[in-house]
Amino acid sequence: MPRTAVALQDVTRAGLAVTEAAGDNVNGNQFTNDGKTILRVRNSSGGSLNVTITTPGTVDGLAVADRVVAVGAGVTTFIGPFPVDQYNQGGADAGQVFVDVTAATMFLSVMRIPL
């Protein structure tokens, strides 16, 4: 199955009532990235969980390690921004960042400040 998309939300001077999407711990998630994008992760579980942001590139033929961020129990963490040359997928998924969560008790929001 395809990854679950998380909608991009723009922060404005009028304010933003953030909406969340449940993390898809089976198929993974993805979001559109322009280099000014921030990922908000809320862990509603009773234990620390990980979120993994895929880095699709290679250096000298070696895979670049994915970024893994631990999110504590009951904690909301902001991650980003994501440079497009390091985090955006290519091919049919061009412009997308792939995110994997360890449990469905993680909730995602994607925000940017449009300029």
C-alpha positions as CSV (number, residue, x, y, z in Angstrom):
1,M,0.0,0.0,0.0
2,P,1.2,3.6,-0.6
3,R,2.4,5.8,2.2
4,T,-0.2,8.0,4.0
5,A,0.1,11.7,3.0
6,V,0.2,14.3,5.8
7,A,-1.3,17.6,4.6
8,L,0.9,20.7,4.6
9,Q,-0.4,23.6,6.7
10,D,0.7,27.2,6.4
11,V,1.4,29.3,9.5
12,T,0.1,32.8,9.1
13,R,-0.2,36.0,11.2
14,A,-3.9,35.1,11.7
15,G,-2.8,31.9,13.4
16,L,-3.0,28.2,12.7
17,A,-5.2,25.7,14.5
18,V,-3.0,22.7,13.9
19,T,-4.6,19.5,12.7
20,E,-3.0,16.2,13.2
21,A,-2.9,12.9,11.2
22,A,-2.4,9.6,12.9
23,G,1.0,8.1,12.2
24,D,0.8,5.1,9.8
25,N,3.1,2.6,11.4
26,V,2.4,0.0,8.7
27,N,2.8,1.9,5.4
28,G,4.6,5.0,6.6
29,N,3.8,8.6,5.9
30,Q,5.0,11.3,3.5
31,F,4.7,15.1,3.1
32,T,5.5,17.7,0.5
33,N,8.7,19.6,1.3
34,D,10.0,22.9,0.0
35,G,12.9,23.2,2.4
36,K,10.9,25.4,4.8
37,T,8.8,22.6,6.2
38,I,8.6,21.6,9.9
39,L,7.4,18.2,11.1
40,R,5.5,18.2,14.5
41,V,5.3,14.8,16.2
42,R,3.1,14.2,19.2
43,N,3.6,10.9,21.2
44,S,0.4,10.0,23.0
45,S,1.8,6.8,24.4
46,G,3.2,6.0,27.8
47,G,6.8,5.3,26.5
48,S,9.4,6.9,24.3
49,L,9.0,6.1,20.6
50,N,11.0,6.9,17.5
51,V,10.2,8.7,14.3
52,T,12.5,8.1,11.3
53,I,13.0,10.5,8.5
54,T,14.4,8.8,5.4
55,T,17.5,10.2,3.7
56,P,17.4,8.8,0.1
57,G,20.9,9.9,-0.9
58,T,24.3,8.3,-1.1
59,V,27.8,9.6,-0.6
60,D,30.6,7.8,-2.4
61,G,28.3,4.9,-3.0
62,L,27.3,4.6,0.6
63,A,23.8,5.2,1.9
64,V,23.3,8.2,4.1
65,A,21.9,7.2,7.5
66,D,18.3,8.0,8.1
67,R,17.5,10.6,10.8
68,V,16.0,8.9,13.9
69,V,14.5,11.1,16.6
70,A,13.2,9.8,19.9
71,V,10.0,11.4,21.1
72,G,9.4,10.9,24.8
73,A,6.1,9.7,26.4
74,G,3.5,12.5,26.2
75,V,5.9,14.8,24.4
76,T,5.4,17.0,21.3
77,T,8.6,17.5,19.2
78,F,9.3,19.8,16.3
79,I,11.7,18.5,13.7
80,G,13.1,20.3,10.6
81,P,13.5,22.1,8.3
82,F,14.5,19.5,5.7
83,P,16.9,20.6,3.0
84,V,15.4,19.3,-0.3
85,D,18.7,17.9,-1.6
86,Q,19.1,15.7,1.5
87,Y,15.6,14.6,2.3
88,N,13.3,14.8,-0.8
89,Q,12.7,11.6,-2.7
90,G,13.2,11.3,-6.4
91,G,11.3,9.8,-9.3
92,A,7.5,9.3,-8.8
93,D,7.8,10.6,-5.2
94,A,9.8,13.8,-6.1
95,G,9.3,16.5,-3.6
96,Q,8.2,14.2,-0.8
97,V,9.8,13.3,2.5
98,F,9.2,9.9,3.9
99,V,8.5,9.4,7.6
100,D,8.2,6.2,9.6
101,V,6.7,6.0,13.1
102,T,7.1,3.1,15.5
103,A,3.5,3.2,16.7
104,A,0.1,4.5,15.7
105,T,0.0,6.5,18.9
106,M,2.2,9.1,17.2
107,F,0.4,12.0,15.6
108,L,1.9,14.1,12.8
109,S,1.4,17.7,11.6
110,V,3.4,19.4,8.8
111,M,3.8,23.1,8.8
112,R,5.7,25.8,6.9
113,I,6.0,29.6,6.9
114,P,5.2,30.7,3.4
115,L,7.4,33.6,2.1
